[in-house]
Amino acid sequence: MPQITLYTRNRCPLCEKAKVELLELKKEWDFELKEIDIEQSDELTELYGLMIPVVHLNGKEVAYGMINKFDISNRLQEKKADL
């Protein structure tokens, strides 16, 4: 099963919107969704501070900033085709 990791931070409107998009996508696709608050790690804050939200699919960065569920859906379709 694919794993999507959403890197977020508190009080981030784009992060909230990205989470809604991914939850809607979860109705169509079977994947595990994990949310990580970058403020819990200095390393993650330094890495993603200006980019959030950031989406990883199976450990690979596939989107950041304005998250579009259709783009993520296409990435999931590509992963499915690889199997």
C-alpha positions, 0 to 999 in steps of 0.5 A: 500500500502506498504511503503519503506523508504530509509535512505541515505546521500549526496555523498553516492555511495551505497545510489545512487545505492540503490535508483536506485535498488528501483526505478527499483523495483517500476516498478514491485511493487506498493509501496510508496517510501520515502527517508530520508537524515540522515544528517538532524537529529542527532538522525538518523545520530547516529542510521544509520551513519555507516549502510547506506543505510538502507531500512525499509518496513512498519517501519521495517528494512529489509536491509542495506549496499549493497541493493539487489532488489531481497531481497526487492522483496522477502520481498514485496512478503512476505508482500503481502502473509500476507494480 
